[in-house]
């Protein structure tokens, strides 16, 4: 007596049955994959570039109205066993205008002269509602704990990137 191959049991509609739990698992895996892509693998949009130095601000810098002095660099290990590099110094407003903000681009290089980190940092802000007055000198401290290990251990290049004049 020959055995006939058995076919899958038919559902009431006549189609082979497909376990419902398998469909639920497929949907859950698809949603998890989409969520993983959205939160982890998707490249976030690039932040907008900061505005360039205005012509008015360029003239202020070109005329030597903002002067950095006493710039020093120190490095120390913090409690998390990472190196904290501090750049300290003073900035003087030698020009005729009060200023509400100054930002610097700090550019760190590797031993081959390639940029390893470029960070824009504020060094002057309004203090207690008062702008940075002509003739005034203020100290600044710029802490960095994210400098790549390939850095050449030299003071970064400090470039004035923004000046906001008091109106």
C-alpha positions as CSV (number, residue, x, y, z in Angstrom):
1,X,0.0,0.0,0.0
2,X,1.5,3.3,-1.1
3,X,1.4,6.3,1.2
4,X,0.2,9.6,-0.2
5,X,2.1,12.7,0.7
6,X,0.1,14.8,3.1
7,X,-0.5,18.4,2.3
8,X,-0.8,21.2,4.8
9,X,-4.2,21.4,6.5
10,X,-6.4,23.9,4.8
11,X,-8.0,26.9,6.6
12,X,-11.7,27.5,6.4
13,X,-11.1,29.8,3.4
14,X,-9.2,27.1,1.5
15,X,-5.7,28.6,1.8
16,X,-2.9,26.8,3.6
17,X,-2.8,28.0,7.2
18,X,-0.1,30.4,8.3
19,X,0.5,30.7,12.0
20,X,-0.6,34.1,13.2
21,X,2.2,34.3,15.7
22,X,4.7,34.1,12.9
23,X,3.1,37.1,11.2
24,X,3.3,39.0,14.5
25,X,7.0,38.2,14.9
26,X,7.7,39.4,11.3
27,X,5.9,42.7,12.0
28,X,7.7,43.2,15.3
29,X,11.1,42.5,13.7
30,X,10.4,44.9,10.9
31,X,9.4,47.7,13.4
32,X,12.5,47.0,15.5
33,X,14.7,47.2,12.4
34,X,13.1,50.5,11.4
35,X,13.5,51.9,14.9
36,X,17.2,50.8,15.0
37,X,17.9,52.5,11.7
38,X,16.1,55.7,12.8
39,X,17.8,56.1,16.2
40,X,21.2,54.5,15.6
41,X,22.2,54.1,12.0
42,X,20.6,57.2,10.4
43,X,23.1,60.0,9.8
44,X,21.9,63.1,11.7
45,X,21.6,66.2,9.7
46,X,24.8,68.3,9.6
47,X,24.4,71.4,11.9
48,X,24.4,74.7,10.0
49,X,27.7,76.4,9.4
50,X,28.2,79.4,11.7
51,X,28.1,82.8,9.9
52,X,31.4,84.1,8.7
53,X,33.1,87.1,10.3
54,X,31.4,90.3,9.1
55,X,33.4,92.9,7.2
56,X,33.0,95.3,10.1
57,X,34.4,92.6,12.5
58,X,37.3,91.8,10.1
59,X,38.2,95.5,10.0
60,X,38.2,95.5,13.8
61,X,40.6,92.6,13.9
62,X,42.7,93.8,11.1
63,X,43.3,97.1,12.9
64,X,44.5,95.3,16.0
65,X,41.6,96.3,18.2
66,X,41.3,92.9,19.8
67,X,44.5,91.5,21.4
68,X,45.2,88.2,23.0
69,X,48.0,88.1,25.6
70,X,49.4,85.8,28.1
71,X,48.1,82.7,26.3
72,X,49.2,79.5,28.0
73,X,48.3,75.9,27.8
74,X,48.2,73.4,30.7
75,X,47.2,69.7,30.7
76,X,46.1,67.6,33.7
77,X,44.4,64.3,34.2
78,X,40.9,64.6,35.7
79,X,39.1,62.1,38.0
80,X,37.8,60.1,35.0
81,X,41.4,59.4,33.9
82,X,41.2,61.6,30.8
83,X,43.4,64.5,29.9
84,X,41.9,68.0,30.3
85,X,43.8,70.6,28.3
86,X,43.2,74.2,29.3
87,X,44.1,77.3,27.2
88,X,44.1,80.4,29.3
89,X,44.9,84.0,28.6
90,X,43.6,87.5,28.4
91,X,41.8,89.5,25.7
92,X,41.9,93.3,25.5
93,X,39.5,95.5,23.6
94,X,41.8,98.2,22.2
95,X,39.2,99.6,19.9
96,X,36.5,102.3,20.2
97,X,33.4,100.0,20.3
98,X,31.8,98.0,23.1
99,X,31.4,94.3,22.3
100,X,28.7,91.9,23.5
101,X,30.4,88.6,22.3
102,X,33.6,87.2,20.9
103,X,34.1,83.6,19.7
104,X,37.4,81.9,18.7
105,X,38.1,78.9,16.4
106,X,40.6,76.7,18.2
107,X,42.4,74.5,15.7
108,X,44.5,71.6,16.8
109,X,46.9,69.8,14.5
110,X,48.7,66.5,14.3
111,X,52.5,66.2,13.8
112,X,52.0,66.3,10.0
113,X,50.1,69.6,10.0
114,X,46.6,68.1,9.4
115,X,43.7,69.4,11.4
116,X,42.5,66.9,14.1
117,X,40.0,69.2,15.9
118,X,38.4,72.5,15.1
119,X,36.2,73.9,17.9
120,X,34.4,77.2,18.1
121,X,34.3,78.6,21.6
122,X,33.1,81.8,23.2
123,X,35.7,83.8,25.1
124,X,33.7,87.1,25.7
125,X,30.1,87.4,26.8
126,X,28.2,90.1,28.5
127,X,28.9,90.1,32.2
128,X,26.1,91.1,34.5
129,X,24.5,92.9,31.5
130,X,27.6,94.9,30.8
131,X,29.4,94.7,27.4
132,X,33.1,94.3,26.9
133,X,34.1,98.0,27.0
134,X,36.9,99.8,25.1
135,X,40.2,99.6,27.1
136,X,38.9,96.6,29.1
137,X,40.9,93.4,29.6
138,X,39.2,90.1,30.5
139,X,40.7,86.7,31.3
140,X,39.5,83.6,29.5
141,X,39.8,79.9,30.1
142,X,39.0,77.3,27.4
143,X,38.9,73.7,28.6
144,X,39.1,70.8,26.1
145,X,38.7,67.1,27.0
146,X,38.0,65.8,23.5
147,X,41.2,66.3,21.7
148,X,42.2,63.2,19.6
149,X,45.3,61.3,20.6
150,X,47.1,62.2,17.4
151,X,47.4,65.8,18.4
152,X,50.9,67.3,18.2
153,X,50.8,68.7,21.8
154,X,51.3,72.3,20.6
155,X,49.2,75.3,21.5
156,X,46.2,75.4,19.1
157,X,45.8,78.1,16.5
158,X,43.4,80.7,17.9
159,X,41.4,82.6,15.2
160,X,38.7,85.2,16.0
161,X,35.6,83.8,14.4
162,X,32.8,86.1,15.6
163,X,32.4,89.6,17.1
164,X,29.0,91.0,18.1
165,X,29.1,94.7,18.6
166,X,26.9,96.4,21.2
167,X,24.1,98.3,19.6
